[in-house]
């Protein structure tokens, strides 16, 4: 199964972060439903709640190996305003991992991989 890293805006005030996480999970579920395994970096939020002393870099650094091992990156609408997501797009580009902004593009990617 192809793996997709779901990237999008997360940071902000607590309520904003939770709203952003909600949006990312909704989009990740759409990606999952078309046949991909998904990784949502915002889900480590719960680790931060339990551990209690995680910094932004702890969250970001934890997601990067998942990004580098993904077959593609899906960019949740609104990602353009996120500095962290821009860094993830750059990392994906450096590692020749394609990025997609629509489910249609992602479906076409999947279809092309299935033909190989």
ROTORBA-444776 format. One record per residue: y, x, z of N, C-alpha, C in turn; residue in one letter. Coordinates in steps of 0.05 Angstrom, whole numbers, always signed. Example, Ala and Ser with C-alpha at 12.3 -4.5 7.8 and 13.67 -1.06 7.14 Angstrom:
<rs>
+--------+--------+--------+--------+--------+--------+--------+--------+--------+------+
|   n.c2 |   n.c1 |   n.c3 |  ca.c2 |  ca.c1 |  ca.c3 |   c.c2 |   c.c1 |   c.c3 | lolo |
+--------+--------+--------+--------+--------+--------+--------+--------+--------+------+
|   -114 |   +264 |   +156 |    -90 |   +246 |   +156 |    -66 |   +264 |   +156 |    A |
|    -45 |   +257 |   +142 |    -21 |   +273 |   +143 |     +1 |   +258 |   +157 |    S |
+--------+--------+--------+--------+--------+--------+--------+--------+--------+------+
</rs>
This chain:
<rs>
+--------+--------+--------+--------+--------+--------+--------+--------+--------+------+
|   n.c2 |   n.c1 |   n.c3 |  ca.c2 |  ca.c1 |  ca.c3 |   c.c2 |   c.c1 |   c.c3 | lolo |
+--------+--------+--------+--------+--------+--------+--------+--------+--------+------+
|    -24 |    +17 |     +0 |     +0 |     +0 |     +0 |    +25 |    +18 |     +0 |    X |
|    +44 |    +12 |    -17 |    +68 |    +27 |    -18 |    +85 |    +22 |     +7 |    X |
|    +99 |    +43 |    +16 |   +115 |    +42 |    +40 |   +145 |    +41 |    +33 |    X |
|   +159 |    +23 |    +46 |   +188 |    +20 |    +41 |   +202 |    +23 |    +68 |    X |
|   +222 |    +40 |    +68 |   +240 |    +44 |    +90 |   +263 |    +25 |    +86 |    X |
|   +269 |     +8 |   +105 |   +290 |    -12 |   +103 |   +314 |     -2 |   +117 |    X |
|   +335 |     +5 |   +101 |   +359 |    +17 |   +112 |   +383 |     -3 |   +111 |    X |
|   +399 |     -1 |   +131 |   +423 |    -19 |   +132 |   +440 |    -12 |   +155 |    X |
|   +463 |    -26 |   +156 |   +482 |    -22 |   +178 |   +469 |    -31 |   +204 |    X |
|   +472 |    -15 |   +225 |   +461 |    -22 |   +251 |   +482 |    -19 |   +273 |    X |
|   +495 |     +3 |   +274 |   +512 |     +9 |   +297 |   +535 |    -10 |   +300 |    X |
|   +547 |     -8 |   +323 |   +569 |    -26 |   +330 |   +566 |    -35 |   +359 |    X |
|   +582 |    -53 |   +367 |   +580 |    -65 |   +394 |   +553 |    -78 |   +396 |    X |
|   +545 |    -82 |   +421 |   +518 |    -92 |   +427 |   +511 |   -117 |   +411 |    X |
|   +529 |   -137 |   +412 |   +522 |   -162 |   +397 |   +521 |   -158 |   +367 |    X |
|   +539 |   -140 |   +357 |   +539 |   -134 |   +329 |   +513 |   -120 |   +321 |    X |
|   +504 |   -101 |   +338 |   +479 |    -87 |   +333 |   +456 |   -106 |   +331 |    X |
|   +454 |   -125 |   +349 |   +432 |   -144 |   +349 |   +433 |   -162 |   +324 |    X |
|   +457 |   -170 |   +316 |   +460 |   -186 |   +291 |   +451 |   -169 |   +267 |    X |
|   +459 |   -144 |   +266 |   +451 |   -127 |   +244 |   +421 |   -123 |   +244 |    X |
|   +409 |   -119 |   +267 |   +380 |   -116 |   +269 |   +366 |   -141 |   +259 |    X |
|   +376 |   -164 |   +267 |   +365 |   -190 |   +258 |   +365 |   -192 |   +228 |    X |
|   +388 |   -184 |   +216 |   +390 |   -185 |   +186 |   +370 |   -166 |   +174 |    X |
|   +368 |   -141 |   +185 |   +349 |   -122 |   +174 |   +320 |   -131 |   +175 |    X |
|   +313 |   -144 |   +197 |   +286 |   -154 |   +201 |   +280 |   -176 |   +181 |    X |
|   +299 |   -194 |   +177 |   +296 |   -216 |   +157 |   +291 |   -204 |   +129 |    X |
|   +307 |   -184 |   +121 |   +303 |   -172 |    +95 |   +277 |   -157 |    +94 |    X |
|   +270 |   -143 |   +115 |   +244 |   -128 |   +116 |   +221 |   -147 |   +113 |    X |
|   +223 |   -170 |   +124 |   +201 |   -190 |   +121 |   +198 |   -199 |    +92 |    X |
|   +221 |   -202 |    +78 |   +220 |   -209 |    +50 |   +207 |   -187 |    +34 |    X |
|   +213 |   -162 |    +40 |   +201 |   -139 |    +27 |   +171 |   -138 |    +33 |    X |
|   +163 |   -143 |    +58 |   +135 |   -144 |    +66 |   +120 |   -166 |    +50 |    X |
|   +133 |   -188 |    +47 |   +119 |   -211 |    +34 |   +114 |   -206 |     +4 |    X |
|   +128 |   -187 |     -8 |   +122 |   -181 |    -36 |   +102 |   -158 |    -39 |    X |
|    +91 |   -149 |    -16 |    +68 |   -131 |    -17 |    +73 |   -102 |     -9 |    X |
|    +93 |    -97 |     +7 |    +99 |    -70 |    +16 |    +94 |    -68 |    +46 |    X |
|    +87 |    -44 |    +56 |    +88 |    -38 |    +84 |   +117 |    -30 |    +90 |    X |
|   +128 |    -40 |   +112 |   +157 |    -34 |   +117 |   +160 |    -19 |   +143 |    X |
|   +182 |     -3 |   +144 |   +191 |    +10 |   +168 |   +220 |     +2 |   +172 |    X |
|   +226 |     -9 |   +195 |   +253 |    -18 |   +202 |   +263 |     +0 |   +225 |    X |
|   +281 |    +19 |   +219 |   +290 |    +37 |   +239 |   +302 |    +24 |   +264 |    X |
|   +314 |     +1 |   +261 |   +326 |    -13 |   +284 |   +306 |    -22 |   +305 |    X |
|   +281 |    -23 |   +298 |   +261 |    -32 |   +318 |   +257 |    -13 |   +341 |    X |
|   +266 |    +12 |   +338 |   +263 |    +30 |   +361 |   +284 |    +24 |   +382 |    X |
|   +300 |     +3 |   +377 |   +319 |     -7 |   +397 |   +304 |    -13 |   +423 |    X |
|   +280 |    -25 |   +420 |   +265 |    -32 |   +444 |   +257 |     -7 |   +460 |    X |
|   +251 |    +15 |   +446 |   +245 |    +40 |   +459 |   +269 |    +49 |   +476 |    X |
|   +293 |    +46 |   +464 |   +317 |    +53 |   +478 |   +322 |    +36 |   +503 |    X |
|   +315 |    +11 |   +501 |   +318 |     -7 |   +524 |   +299 |     +3 |   +547 |    X |
|   +275 |    +10 |   +540 |   +255 |    +18 |   +560 |   +262 |    +46 |   +571 |    X |
|   +268 |    +65 |   +553 |   +273 |    +92 |   +561 |   +300 |    +94 |   +576 |    X |
|   +320 |    +81 |   +564 |   +346 |    +79 |   +577 |   +366 |   +101 |   +572 |    X |
|   +358 |   +124 |   +560 |   +377 |   +146 |   +557 |   +377 |   +157 |   +529 |    X |
|   +371 |   +141 |   +509 |   +370 |   +151 |   +482 |   +399 |   +150 |   +470 |    X |
|   +405 |   +171 |   +455 |   +430 |   +173 |   +441 |   +427 |   +165 |   +412 |    X |
|   +449 |   +162 |   +398 |   +447 |   +154 |   +369 |   +429 |   +174 |   +354 |    X |
|   +433 |   +200 |   +359 |   +417 |   +220 |   +345 |   +387 |   +217 |   +350 |    X |
|   +379 |   +208 |   +374 |   +351 |   +203 |   +379 |   +340 |   +182 |   +361 |    X |
|   +355 |   +160 |   +358 |   +346 |   +139 |   +340 |   +345 |   +148 |   +311 |    X |
|   +367 |   +160 |   +302 |   +369 |   +169 |   +274 |   +348 |   +190 |   +267 |    X |
|   +345 |   +210 |   +284 |   +326 |   +231 |   +279 |   +297 |   +221 |   +279 |    X |
|   +291 |   +200 |   +295 |   +264 |   +189 |   +296 |   +257 |   +175 |   +269 |    X |
|   +277 |   +163 |   +256 |   +272 |   +149 |   +231 |   +269 |   +167 |   +207 |    X |
|   +280 |   +191 |   +207 |   +280 |   +208 |   +183 |   +253 |   +216 |   +173 |    X |
|   +234 |   +223 |   +190 |   +207 |   +229 |   +179 |   +195 |   +204 |   +165 |    X |
|   +201 |   +180 |   +175 |   +191 |   +156 |   +163 |   +204 |   +152 |   +135 |    X |
|   +229 |   +158 |   +134 |   +243 |   +156 |   +108 |   +231 |   +175 |    +88 |    X |
|   +227 |   +200 |    +96 |   +217 |   +221 |    +78 |   +188 |   +216 |    +69 |    X |
|   +173 |   +200 |    +84 |   +146 |   +194 |    +76 |   +143 |   +167 |    +62 |    X |
|   +166 |   +154 |    +57 |   +166 |   +128 |    +44 |   +165 |   +131 |    +13 |    X |
|   +155 |   +111 |     +0 |   +155 |   +110 |    -29 |   +181 |   +101 |    -41 |    X |
|   +196 |    +85 |    -25 |   +222 |    +75 |    -34 |   +238 |    +67 |     -9 |    X |
|   +264 |    +64 |    -14 |   +283 |    +54 |     +6 |   +295 |    +29 |     -4 |    X |
|   +295 |     +8 |    +13 |   +309 |    -17 |     +7 |   +335 |    -18 |    +23 |    X |
|   +357 |    -22 |    +10 |   +383 |    -23 |    +22 |   +391 |    -52 |    +28 |    X |
|   +393 |    -59 |    +53 |   +401 |    -86 |    +61 |   +430 |    -90 |    +53 |    X |
|   +437 |   -114 |    +42 |   +464 |   -120 |    +34 |   +484 |   -114 |    +58 |    X |
|   +506 |   -101 |    +51 |   +526 |    -93 |    +71 |   +523 |    -64 |    +80 |    X |
|   +503 |    -50 |    +69 |   +498 |    -23 |    +77 |   +521 |     -4 |    +71 |    X |
|   +537 |    -11 |    +51 |   +558 |     +7 |    +41 |   +578 |    +16 |    +63 |    X |
|   +581 |     +0 |    +83 |   +600 |     +6 |   +105 |   +588 |    +24 |   +126 |    X |
|   +562 |    +31 |   +124 |   +548 |    +46 |   +144 |   +547 |    +75 |   +138 |    X |
|   +558 |    +91 |   +155 |   +557 |   +121 |   +152 |   +528 |   +130 |   +154 |    X |
|   +513 |   +119 |   +173 |   +485 |   +127 |   +176 |   +468 |   +120 |   +152 |    X |
|   +472 |    +97 |   +140 |   +457 |    +89 |   +116 |   +465 |   +107 |    +93 |    X |
|   +490 |   +114 |    +91 |   +498 |   +133 |    +70 |   +484 |   +159 |    +72 |    X |
|   +480 |   +169 |    +97 |   +464 |   +193 |   +101 |   +435 |   +190 |    +93 |    X |
|   +424 |   +166 |    +98 |   +397 |   +160 |    +91 |   +394 |   +159 |    +61 |    X |
|   +413 |   +148 |    +47 |   +413 |   +148 |    +17 |   +413 |   +177 |     +7 |    X |
|   +430 |   +193 |    +19 |   +431 |   +221 |    +11 |   +405 |   +235 |    +15 |    X |
|   +392 |   +230 |    +39 |   +366 |   +242 |    +45 |   +345 |   +232 |    +25 |    X |
|   +346 |   +207 |    +18 |   +326 |   +196 |     -1 |   +330 |   +210 |    -28 |    X |
|   +355 |   +213 |    -37 |   +361 |   +227 |    -62 |   +351 |   +255 |    -62 |    X |
|   +356 |   +270 |    -40 |   +346 |   +297 |    -38 |   +316 |   +299 |    -41 |    X |
|   +302 |   +278 |    -31 |   +273 |   +278 |    -31 |   +261 |   +262 |    -54 |    X |
|   +277 |   +255 |    -74 |   +269 |   +241 |    -98 |   +255 |   +214 |    -91 |    X |
|   +266 |   +201 |    -71 |   +256 |   +174 |    -63 |   +275 |   +154 |    -74 |    X |
|   +266 |   +136 |    -91 |   +284 |   +116 |   -103 |   +295 |    +96 |    -83 |    X |
|   +319 |    +87 |    -87 |   +332 |    +67 |    -70 |   +337 |    +42 |    -87 |    X |
|   +334 |    +19 |    -74 |   +337 |     -7 |    -88 |   +354 |    -25 |    -71 |    X |
|   +370 |    -41 |    -85 |   +388 |    -60 |    -71 |   +380 |    -89 |    -75 |    X |
|   +360 |    -94 |    -92 |   +352 |   -122 |    -95 |   +321 |   -123 |    -94 |    X |
|   +311 |   -147 |    -87 |   +283 |   -151 |    -87 |   +271 |   -149 |   -115 |    X |
|   +286 |   -158 |   -135 |   +277 |   -156 |   -162 |   +272 |   -128 |   -171 |    X |
|   +290 |   -110 |   -164 |   +287 |    -81 |   -170 |   +262 |    -70 |   -156 |    X |
|   +258 |    -79 |   -131 |   +235 |    -69 |   -116 |   +209 |    -80 |   -128 |    X |
|   +209 |   -105 |   -137 |   +185 |   -116 |   -150 |   +178 |   -100 |   -175 |    X |
|   +199 |    -93 |   -191 |   +195 |    -78 |   -215 |   +183 |    -50 |   -209 |    X |
|   +193 |    -38 |   -188 |   +183 |    -12 |   -179 |   +153 |    -15 |   -172 |    X |
|   +146 |    -35 |   -157 |   +118 |    -40 |   -149 |   +101 |    -43 |   -174 |    X |
|   +110 |    -59 |   -192 |    +95 |    -64 |   -217 |    +91 |    -38 |   -232 |    X |
|   +111 |    -21 |   -234 |   +108 |     +4 |   -248 |    +88 |    +22 |   -234 |    X |
|    +88 |    +22 |   -208 |    +69 |    +39 |   -193 |    +41 |    +29 |   -196 |    X |
|    +37 |     +3 |   -198 |    +11 |     -9 |   -202 |     -2 |     -2 |   -229 |    X |
|    +16 |     +3 |   -249 |     +6 |    +10 |   -276 |     -3 |    +39 |   -277 |    X |
|     +5 |    +55 |   -258 |     -1 |    +84 |   -258 |    -30 |    +89 |   -249 |    X |
+--------+--------+--------+--------+--------+--------+--------+--------+--------+------+
</rs>
